[in-house]
Amino acid sequence: MVPDPQDDERRKFRRIYSDDELKVGSRLELDLFLPDDTTLATKAVVVWVHEMPSGSPAKYDVGVRFDAMDDADQQRLSHVLDEEGA
């Protein structure tokens, strides 16, 4: 099977929840806690923010784009996402 370059590009974008109101274009430093009890540190840029309704798990639904992840960390994250079916 040939890897789909668009799939790689889509994996650079993720949705996170936040109780902090973030601004589009803000740069974030994130620690992602993986199922194997390791942590992946990365940087991302906020690409969209939506306020969530009362009773939601957080105040804001936030789209981020990872922009500073080395190849080894990208492979680790891809492995986790593949296992999770994301």
C-alpha positions as CSV (number, residue, x, y, z in Angstrom):
1,M,0.0,0.0,0.0
2,V,1.3,3.4,-1.0
3,P,1.1,6.1,1.8
4,D,-1.3,8.9,1.1
5,P,0.5,12.3,1.4
6,Q,-2.8,13.9,2.2
7,D,-3.2,11.6,5.2
8,D,0.2,12.8,6.5
9,E,-1.0,16.4,6.1
10,R,-4.3,15.7,7.9
11,R,-2.4,14.2,10.9
12,K,-0.7,17.6,11.5
13,F,-4.1,18.9,12.6
14,R,-5.9,17.9,15.8
15,R,-8.8,19.0,17.9
16,I,-8.2,19.7,21.6
17,Y,-10.3,21.0,24.4
18,S,-9.4,24.1,26.5
19,D,-10.9,26.1,29.3
20,D,-8.6,29.0,28.2
21,E,-9.8,31.3,25.5
22,L,-7.1,30.9,22.8
23,K,-6.7,33.2,19.8
24,V,-6.3,32.0,16.3
25,G,-2.6,32.2,15.4
26,S,-1.5,31.6,19.0
27,R,1.5,29.4,19.4
28,L,1.3,26.6,22.0
29,E,3.7,24.2,23.6
30,L,1.8,21.0,24.2
31,D,2.6,17.8,26.1
32,L,0.7,14.8,24.6
33,F,0.3,11.9,27.0
34,L,0.4,8.7,25.0
35,P,-1.2,5.3,25.9
36,D,2.2,3.8,26.6
37,D,2.7,6.2,29.5
38,T,5.2,8.3,27.5
39,T,4.9,12.0,26.8
40,L,5.4,13.7,23.4
41,A,6.3,17.4,23.6
42,T,5.5,19.5,20.6
43,K,4.6,23.0,19.4
44,A,1.4,23.9,17.6
45,V,-0.5,26.9,16.2
46,V,-4.2,27.5,16.9
47,V,-6.2,27.4,13.6
48,W,-9.7,27.7,14.9
49,V,-11.6,28.2,18.2
50,H,-15.3,27.4,18.9
51,E,-17.1,28.1,22.2
52,M,-18.7,24.9,23.5
53,P,-22.2,24.7,25.1
54,S,-22.7,24.7,28.8
55,G,-22.1,21.2,30.3
56,S,-19.4,20.3,27.7
57,P,-16.0,18.8,28.8
58,A,-14.4,22.3,28.3
59,K,-15.2,25.8,27.4
60,Y,-13.6,25.8,24.0
61,D,-13.1,23.3,21.1
62,V,-9.8,24.2,19.5
63,G,-8.1,23.1,16.2
64,V,-4.4,23.1,16.3
65,R,-1.7,22.4,13.6
66,F,1.5,20.8,14.8
67,D,4.4,22.7,13.3
68,A,7.5,21.6,15.2
69,M,7.6,17.9,15.5
70,D,10.6,15.8,14.5
71,D,10.2,12.7,12.3
72,A,10.6,10.2,15.3
73,D,7.8,12.0,17.3
74,Q,5.6,12.2,14.2
75,Q,6.0,8.4,13.7
76,R,5.1,7.9,17.4
77,L,2.0,10.0,17.1
78,S,1.0,8.4,13.8
79,H,1.3,5.0,15.4
80,V,-1.0,6.0,18.3
81,L,-3.5,7.5,15.9
82,D,-3.5,4.4,13.7
83,E,-4.2,2.2,16.7
84,E,-7.0,4.5,17.9
85,G,-8.5,4.7,14.4
86,A,-8.3,8.5,14.3
